[in-house]
Amino acid sequence: MGTASAATYTAKLTDGPLEGKTITTEFLESGDPRPRLEIPASSGKSYVYARGSGLEFESNSNPQQPSAVDYRYVEAVFE
């Protein structure tokens, strides 16, 4: 693993219980956005979101990687 800091992007949660929220997350080692996010909530619950089709790119960033990615709600997981 290199010493450079990991590249990040904004995950935009487009529906479900966290609709309208954004979080910052890291790209996979391959440089791709994560296909799924599991976001911890209270009382051992977490929300699962899957990558949608919406991508945003900033003109001053890496043209190969989006600066923001849409995620759609899949399910709540109770532990």
Secondary structure, DSSP 8 states (H G I E B T S, - for coil): --SS---EEEEEE-SGGGTT-EEEEE--TTS---SEEEEE-STTEEEEEEEEEEEE--TTS-TTS-SEEEEEEEEEEE-
